[in-house]
């Protein structure tokens, strides 16, 4: 079941889960904007469509060549790319560990 609106409590939980730091003014502004979007989606979902209308990604009739085949083409020398990285280990890029915006060395 989809809620009709995002309550301040629900928004506070979402902000915590996303690890955001917002001022009370920013929180209220974003919550209001999300509720406007939620209302717009609800309004769109209530539009009656004929049974034969098929779902679409967009409203344009795409013409031209079909998409190319999705085939995997490995890079011939991945070590060449890894050699340019500041740090790598075991064939992978190494990046600093970070948590909640704090960079640890």
DSSP file (Angstrom, degrees, kcal/mol; ACC not computed):
  #  RESIDUE AA STRUCTURE BP1 BP2  ACC     N-H-->O    O-->H-N    N-H-->O    O-->H-N    TCO  KAPPA ALPHA  PHI   PSI    X-CA   Y-CA   Z-CA
    1    1 A X              0   0    0      0, 0.0     2,-0.4     0, 0.0     0, 0.0   0.000 360.0 360.0 360.0 133.1    0.0    0.0    0.0
    2    2 A X        -     0   0    0      1,-0.0     2,-0.0     2,-0.0     0, 0.0  -0.765 360.0-119.8 -93.7 133.8    1.3    3.4   -1.0
    3    3 A X        -     0   0    0     -2,-0.4     3,-0.1     1,-0.1    -1,-0.0  -0.365   9.7-134.1 -70.4 153.9    0.9    6.3    1.5
    4    4 A X  S    S+     0   0    0      1,-0.2     2,-0.3    -2,-0.0    -1,-0.1   0.773  87.0   2.5 -76.5 -27.2   -1.1    9.3    0.5
    5    5 A X  S    S-     0   0    0     33,-0.1     2,-0.7    34,-0.0    -1,-0.2  -0.983  76.5-106.6-154.1 161.3    1.6   11.6    1.9
    6    6 A X        -     0   0    0     -2,-0.3    29,-0.1    25,-0.2     2,-0.0  -0.832  38.1-146.0 -94.1 114.8    5.0   11.5    3.5
    7    7 A X     >  -     0   0    0     -2,-0.7     4,-2.7     1,-0.1     5,-0.2  -0.328  24.8-109.7 -75.3 160.6    4.6   12.4    7.2
    8    8 A X  H  > S+     0   0    0      1,-0.2     4,-2.3     2,-0.2     5,-0.1   0.877 121.3  51.6 -57.4 -36.7    7.4   14.2    9.1
    9    9 A X  H  > S+     0   0    0      2,-0.2     4,-1.9     1,-0.2    -1,-0.2   0.927 110.7  46.5 -65.9 -45.0    8.1   11.0   11.0
   10   10 A X  H  > S+     0   0    0      1,-0.2     4,-2.2     2,-0.2    -2,-0.2   0.906 113.0  50.0 -63.2 -42.1    8.5    9.0    7.8
   11   11 A X  H  X S+     0   0    0     -4,-2.7     4,-2.6     1,-0.2    -1,-0.2   0.904 107.7  53.7 -64.3 -40.9   10.6   11.7    6.2
   12   12 A X  H  X S+     0   0    0     -4,-2.3     4,-2.1    -5,-0.2    -1,-0.2   0.896 109.2  48.9 -60.4 -40.2   12.9   11.8    9.3
   13   13 A X  H  X S+     0   0    0     -4,-1.9     4,-2.7     2,-0.2    -1,-0.2   0.915 111.2  49.5 -65.6 -42.3   13.4    8.0    9.0
   14   14 A X  H  X S+     0   0    0     -4,-2.2     4,-2.1     2,-0.2    -2,-0.2   0.898 110.1  51.1 -62.8 -40.3   14.2    8.3    5.2
   15   15 A X  H  <>S+     0   0    0     -4,-2.6     5,-2.4     2,-0.2     4,-0.4   0.906 111.4  48.2 -63.4 -41.6   16.7   11.1    6.0
   16   16 A X  H ><5S+     0   0    0     -4,-2.1     3,-1.2     1,-0.2    -2,-0.2   0.931 111.2  49.6 -64.3 -45.8   18.4    8.9    8.6
   17   17 A X  H 3<5S+     0   0    0     -4,-2.7    -1,-0.2     1,-0.3    -2,-0.2   0.854 112.7  47.4 -62.1 -34.6   18.5    5.9    6.3
   18   18 A X  T 3<5S-     0   0    0     -4,-2.1    -1,-0.3    -5,-0.2    -2,-0.2   0.478 108.6-127.8 -84.7  -2.5   20.1    8.1    3.6
   19   19 A X  T < 5 +     0   0    0     -3,-1.2     2,-0.3    -4,-0.4    -3,-0.2   0.901  52.9 158.4  55.5  45.2   22.6    9.6    6.1
   20   20 A X      < -     0   0    0     -5,-2.4     2,-0.6    -6,-0.1    -1,-0.2  -0.685  38.1-147.4 -96.9 152.7   21.6   13.1    5.2
   21   21 A X        +     0   0    0     -2,-0.3     2,-0.4     2,-0.0    -5,-0.0  -0.942  30.6 167.8-118.9 107.3   22.2   16.2    7.3
   22   22 A X        -     0   0    0     -2,-0.6     2,-0.1     4,-0.0    -2,-0.0  -0.906  34.0-123.8-122.5 146.4   19.4   18.7    6.7
   23   23 A X     >  -     0   0    0     -2,-0.4     4,-2.8     1,-0.1     5,-0.2  -0.423  38.2-105.3 -74.5 162.3   18.3   21.8    8.4
   24   24 A X  H  > S+     0   0    0      1,-0.2     4,-2.3     2,-0.2     5,-0.2   0.878 123.7  51.4 -57.1 -36.2   14.6   21.9    9.5
   25   25 A X  H  > S+     0   0    0      2,-0.2     4,-2.3     1,-0.2    -1,-0.2   0.924 110.7  47.0 -67.1 -43.7   13.9   24.3    6.7
   26   26 A X  H  > S+     0   0    0      2,-0.2     4,-2.7     1,-0.2     5,-0.2   0.910 111.8  52.1 -62.8 -42.0   15.5   22.0    4.1
   27   27 A X  H  X S+     0   0    0     -4,-2.8     4,-2.6     1,-0.2     5,-0.2   0.935 111.6  44.9 -59.9 -47.9   13.7   19.0    5.5
   28   28 A X  H  X S+     0   0    0     -4,-2.3     4,-2.3    -5,-0.2    -1,-0.2   0.896 113.5  50.4 -66.5 -39.5   10.3   20.7    5.3
   29   29 A X  H  X S+     0   0    0     -4,-2.3     4,-2.4     2,-0.2    -2,-0.2   0.950 114.2  43.8 -62.0 -49.3   10.9   22.0    1.8
   30   30 A X  H  X S+     0   0    0     -4,-2.7     4,-2.6     1,-0.2    -2,-0.2   0.886 112.8  51.9 -66.0 -38.8   12.0   18.5    0.5
   31   31 A X  H  X S+     0   0    0     -4,-2.6     4,-2.1    -5,-0.2   -25,-0.2   0.915 110.8  48.8 -63.0 -41.9    9.2   16.7    2.3
   32   32 A X  H  X S+     0   0    0     -4,-2.3     4,-2.0    -5,-0.2    -2,-0.2   0.923 111.9  48.6 -62.6 -44.8    6.7   19.2    0.7
   33   33 A X  H  X S+     0   0    0     -4,-2.4     4,-2.2     1,-0.2    -2,-0.2   0.904 110.5  50.9 -63.9 -41.2    8.3   18.7   -2.8
   34   34 A X  H  X S+     0   0    0     -4,-2.6     4,-2.7     1,-0.2    -1,-0.2   0.889 108.9  52.0 -63.3 -38.1    8.2   14.9   -2.4
   35   35 A X  H  X S+     0   0    0     -4,-2.1     4,-2.2     2,-0.2    -1,-0.2   0.867 107.3  52.6 -66.4 -35.2    4.5   15.1   -1.4
   36   36 A X  H  X S+     0   0    0     -4,-2.0     4,-2.1     2,-0.2    -2,-0.2   0.926 111.8  45.8 -63.5 -43.1    3.8   17.2   -4.6
   37   37 A X  H  X S+     0   0    0     -4,-2.2     4,-2.4     2,-0.2    -2,-0.2   0.901 111.0  52.4 -66.6 -40.3    5.5   14.5   -6.7
   38   38 A X  H  X S+     0   0    0     -4,-2.7     4,-2.2     1,-0.2    -1,-0.2   0.901 110.0  49.1 -61.1 -40.8    3.6   11.7   -4.8
   39   39 A X  H  X S+     0   0    0     -4,-2.2     4,-2.4     2,-0.2    -1,-0.2   0.886 110.0  51.4 -65.7 -39.0    0.3   13.5   -5.6
   40   40 A X  H  X S+     0   0    0     -4,-2.1     4,-2.3     2,-0.2    -2,-0.2   0.911 110.4  48.3 -65.2 -41.9    1.2   13.9   -9.2
   41   41 A X  H  X S+     0   0    0     -4,-2.4     4,-2.3     2,-0.2    -2,-0.2   0.913 111.6  50.1 -64.7 -41.8    2.0   10.2   -9.6
   42   42 A X  H  X S+     0   0    0     -4,-2.2     4,-0.9     1,-0.2    -2,-0.2   0.916 110.3  50.5 -61.5 -42.6   -1.3    9.3   -7.8
   43   43 A X  H >< S+     0   0    0     -4,-2.4     3,-0.7     1,-0.2     4,-0.2   0.910 111.2  48.3 -62.5 -42.6   -3.1   11.6  -10.2
   44   44 A X  H >< S+     0   0    0     -4,-2.3     3,-1.5     1,-0.2    -1,-0.2   0.880 106.6  56.7 -65.1 -37.9   -1.5   10.0  -13.3
   45   45 A X  H 3< S+     0   0    0     -4,-2.3    -1,-0.2     1,-0.3    -2,-0.2   0.700 100.5  60.1 -68.8 -16.9   -2.3    6.5  -12.0
   46   46 A X  T << S+     0   0    0     -4,-0.9     2,-0.3    -3,-0.7    -1,-0.3   0.479  75.8 113.6 -89.3  -2.9   -6.0    7.4  -11.9
   47   47 A X    <   -     0   0    0     -3,-1.5     2,-0.4    -4,-0.2    -3,-0.0  -0.554  69.7-127.7 -70.9 127.1   -6.2    8.2  -15.6
   48   48 A X        -     0   0    0     -2,-0.3     2,-0.3     1,-0.0    -2,-0.1  -0.629  29.4-171.1 -79.3 128.4   -8.4    5.6  -17.3
   49   49 A X        -     0   0    0     -2,-0.4     2,-0.0     4,-0.1    -1,-0.0  -0.874  28.9-100.1-117.7 151.9   -6.8    3.9  -20.3
   50   50 A X    >   -     0   0    0     -2,-0.3     3,-1.7     1,-0.1    -1,-0.0  -0.343  35.9-114.0 -64.6 151.7   -8.3    1.6  -22.9
   51   51 A X  T 3  S+     0   0    0      1,-0.3    -1,-0.1    -2,-0.0    -2,-0.0   0.790 113.3  56.9 -58.8 -30.3   -7.6   -2.1  -22.3
   52   52 A X  T 3  S+     0   0    0      2,-0.1     2,-0.5     0, 0.0    -1,-0.3   0.414  76.2 113.8 -87.7   3.8   -5.5   -2.3  -25.5
   53   53 A X    <   -     0   0    0     -3,-1.7     2,-0.3     1,-0.0    -4,-0.1  -0.651  57.8-149.1 -78.0 121.7   -3.0    0.4  -24.5
   54   54 A X        -     0   0    0     -2,-0.5    -2,-0.1     1,-0.1    -1,-0.0  -0.634  21.7 -99.6 -91.6 147.4    0.4   -1.2  -24.0
   55   55 A X        -     0   0    0     -2,-0.3     2,-0.3     2,-0.0    -1,-0.1  -0.297  43.8-171.0 -61.2 149.9    3.0    0.1  -21.5
   56   56 A X        -     0   0    0      1,-0.1     3,-0.1     0, 0.0    -1,-0.0  -0.984  33.7-137.5-143.3 151.2    5.7    2.3  -23.0
   57   57 A X  S    S-     0   0    0     -2,-0.3     2,-0.3     1,-0.2    -1,-0.1   0.756  92.6  -5.2 -77.3 -25.1    9.0    3.7  -21.8
   58   58 A X  S    S-     0   0    0      2,-0.2    -1,-0.2    -3,-0.1     0, 0.0  -0.950  72.5-106.2-158.9 171.1    8.2    7.0  -23.6
   59   59 A X  S    S+     0   0    0     -2,-0.3     2,-0.3    -3,-0.1    -2,-0.0   0.312  82.7 102.0 -90.8   9.3    5.6    8.5  -25.9
   60   60 A X  S    S-     0   0    0      1,-0.0     2,-0.9     0, 0.0    -2,-0.2  -0.717  71.3-128.8 -98.1 144.4    7.7    8.5  -29.0
   61   61 A X        -     0   0    0     -2,-0.3     2,-0.3     2,-0.0    -2,-0.1  -0.808  31.5-141.7 -87.1 107.4    7.5    6.0  -31.9
   62   62 A X        +     0   0    0     -2,-0.9     2,-0.3     2,-0.0    -1,-0.0  -0.549  24.8 178.6 -77.2 129.3   11.1    4.9  -32.3
   63   63 A X        +     0   0    0     -2,-0.3     2,-0.3     3,-0.0    -2,-0.0  -0.874  34.0  54.1-125.2 160.1   12.2    4.4  -35.8
   64   64 A X  S    S-     0   0    0     -2,-0.3     2,-0.0     0, 0.0    -2,-0.0  -0.760  91.6  -9.3 116.5-163.1   15.5    3.4  -37.3
   65   65 A X  S    S-     0   0    0     -2,-0.3     3,-0.1     1,-0.1    -2,-0.0  -0.344  73.2-105.4 -73.4 152.9   17.9    0.6  -36.7
   66   66 A X        -     0   0    0      1,-0.1    -1,-0.1    -2,-0.0     3,-0.1  -0.290  49.7 -82.2 -69.4 158.7   17.4   -1.9  -33.9
   67   67 A X        -     0   0    0      1,-0.1    -1,-0.1     3,-0.0     3,-0.1  -0.288  53.9-101.9 -60.7 150.2   19.6   -1.6  -30.8
   68   68 A X        -     0   0    0      1,-0.1    -1,-0.1    -3,-0.1     2,-0.1  -0.298  46.9 -85.5 -69.5 159.5   23.0   -3.3  -31.2
   69   69 A X        -     0   0    0      1,-0.1     2,-1.4    -3,-0.1    -1,-0.1  -0.391  37.5-122.3 -65.5 141.1   23.5   -6.7  -29.6
   70   70 A X        +     0   0    0     -3,-0.1     2,-0.4    -2,-0.1    -1,-0.1  -0.708  49.9 160.8 -87.9  91.9   24.6   -6.5  -26.0
   71   71 A X        -     0   0    0     -2,-1.4     2,-0.5     2,-0.0    -3,-0.0  -0.886  40.9-118.9-118.2 147.9   27.8   -8.5  -26.2
   72   72 A X        -     0   0    0     -2,-0.4     2,-0.5     1,-0.0    -2,-0.0  -0.729  27.0-178.6 -86.8 123.7   30.7   -8.5  -23.8
   73   73 A X        -     0   0    0     -2,-0.5     3,-0.1     0, 0.0    -2,-0.0  -0.876  19.5-146.6-122.0  95.8   34.0   -7.3  -25.3
   74   74 A X        -     0   0    0     -2,-0.5     2,-0.2     1,-0.1    -2,-0.0  -0.286  24.2-104.9 -65.3 146.4   36.8   -7.6  -22.7
   75   75 A X    >   -     0   0    0      1,-0.1     3,-0.5     2,-0.0    -1,-0.1  -0.522  29.0-131.9 -66.7 134.6   39.5   -5.0  -22.7
   76   76 A X  T 3  S+     0   0    0      1,-0.3     2,-0.3    -2,-0.2    -1,-0.1   0.800  94.7  24.4 -64.8 -28.9   42.6   -6.8  -24.1
   77   77 A X  T >>  +     0   0    0      1,-0.1     3,-1.3     2,-0.0     4,-0.7  -0.650  60.9 170.4-138.6  81.6   45.0   -5.6  -21.4
   78   78 A X  H X> S+     0   0    0     -3,-0.5     4,-2.3     1,-0.3     3,-0.6   0.792  78.1  67.3 -63.7 -25.7   43.3   -4.7  -18.1
   79   79 A X  H 3> S+     0   0    0      1,-0.2     4,-2.4     2,-0.2    -1,-0.3   0.832  91.0  63.7 -62.7 -30.0   46.7   -4.4  -16.4
   80   80 A X  H <4 S+     0   0    0     -3,-1.3     4,-0.4     2,-0.2    -1,-0.2   0.880 107.3  41.8 -59.2 -39.3   47.3   -1.3  -18.6
   81   81 A X  H X< S+     0   0    0     -4,-0.7     3,-1.4    -3,-0.6     4,-0.4   0.922 112.9  52.3 -74.3 -45.5   44.4    0.4  -16.9
   82   82 A X  H >< S+     0   0    0     -4,-2.3     3,-1.3     1,-0.3    -2,-0.2   0.835 100.5  63.3 -60.6 -32.7   45.3   -0.8  -13.4
   83   83 A X  T 3< S+     0   0    0     -4,-2.4    -1,-0.3     1,-0.3    -2,-0.2   0.745 100.3  53.8 -64.1 -22.0   48.8    0.5  -13.8
   84   84 A X  T <  S+     0   0    0     -3,-1.4    -1,-0.3    -4,-0.4    -2,-0.2   0.572  88.4 101.3 -87.7 -10.0   47.4    4.1  -14.1
   85   85 A X  S <  S-     0   0    0     -3,-1.3     3,-0.2    -4,-0.4    -3,-0.0  -0.452  77.0-129.7 -76.1 147.0   45.4    3.8  -10.8
   86   86 A X  S    S+     0   0    0      1,-0.2     2,-0.3    -2,-0.1    -1,-0.1   0.841  93.7   6.8 -62.2 -32.0   46.8    5.4   -7.7
   87   87 A X        +     0   0    0      7,-0.2     7,-2.4     2,-0.0     2,-0.3  -0.976  69.5 166.9-153.5 135.9   46.4    2.1   -5.8
   88   88 A X  E     -A   93   0A   0     -2,-0.3     2,-0.3     5,-0.3     5,-0.2  -0.974   9.3-170.9-146.2 159.7   45.4   -1.4   -6.8
   89   89 A X  E >   -A   92   0A   0      3,-2.7     3,-1.3    -2,-0.3    -2,-0.0  -0.937  69.4  -6.4-155.0 128.1   45.4   -4.8   -5.2
   90   90 A X  T 3  S-     0   0    0     -2,-0.3     3,-0.1     1,-0.3    -1,-0.0   0.790 129.4 -50.3  60.7  30.7   44.7   -8.3   -6.7
   91   91 A X  T 3  S+     0   0    0      1,-0.3     2,-0.3   -12,-0.0    -1,-0.3   0.595 119.7 101.0  84.7  10.5   43.6   -6.9  -10.0
   92   92 A X  E <  S-A   89   0A   0     -3,-1.3    -3,-2.7   -10,-0.0    -1,-0.3  -0.906  77.7-104.9-126.5 154.9   41.1   -4.4   -8.5
   93   93 A X  E     -A   88   0A   0     -2,-0.3     2,-0.5    -5,-0.2    -5,-0.3  -0.551  33.0-142.0 -70.3 140.4   41.2   -0.7   -7.8
   94   94 A X        -     0   0    0     -7,-2.4     2,-0.3    -2,-0.2    -7,-0.2  -0.913  21.0-177.1-104.2 134.7   41.7    0.2   -4.2
   95   95 A X        -     0   0    0     -2,-0.5     3,-0.0    -9,-0.1    -7,-0.0  -0.930  35.1 -91.4-126.5 153.0   39.8    3.1   -2.8
   96   96 A X        -     0   0    0     -2,-0.3     2,-0.3     1,-0.1     9,-0.1  -0.325  42.3-113.9 -62.6 144.1   39.9    4.6    0.7
   97   97 A X        +     0   0    0      7,-0.3     7,-1.8     2,-0.0     2,-0.3  -0.628  43.0 178.8 -75.0 133.5   37.4    3.2    3.2
   98   98 A X  E     -B  103   0B   0     -2,-0.3     2,-0.4     5,-0.2     5,-0.2  -0.987  17.0-171.0-139.8 151.6   34.8    5.9    4.2
   99   99 A X  E >  S-B  102   0B   0      3,-1.6     3,-1.9    -2,-0.3    -2,-0.0  -0.969  72.9 -15.2-144.4 124.0   31.8    6.0    6.4
  100  100 A X  T 3  S-     0   0    0     -2,-0.4     3,-0.1     1,-0.3    -1,-0.1   0.856 127.8 -50.4  51.7  42.0   29.3    8.8    6.7
  101  101 A X  T 3  S+     0   0    0      1,-0.2     2,-0.5     0, 0.0    -1,-0.3   0.396 108.5 122.7  84.7  -4.3   31.5   11.3    4.9
  102  102 A X  E <   -B   99   0B   0     -3,-1.9    -3,-1.6     2,-0.0     2,-0.5  -0.819  51.5-148.1 -95.8 127.8   34.6   10.7    7.0
  103  103 A X  E     -B   98   0B   0     -2,-0.5     2,-0.4    -5,-0.2    -5,-0.2  -0.820  12.4-160.8 -95.2 126.9   37.7    9.6    5.1
  104  104 A X              0   0    0     -7,-1.8    -7,-0.3    -2,-0.5    -2,-0.0  -0.847 360.0 360.0-107.5 145.7   40.0    7.2    7.0
  105  105 A X              0   0    0     -2,-0.4    -1,-0.1    -9,-0.1    -2,-0.0   0.405 360.0 360.0-103.1 360.0   43.6    6.6    6.1
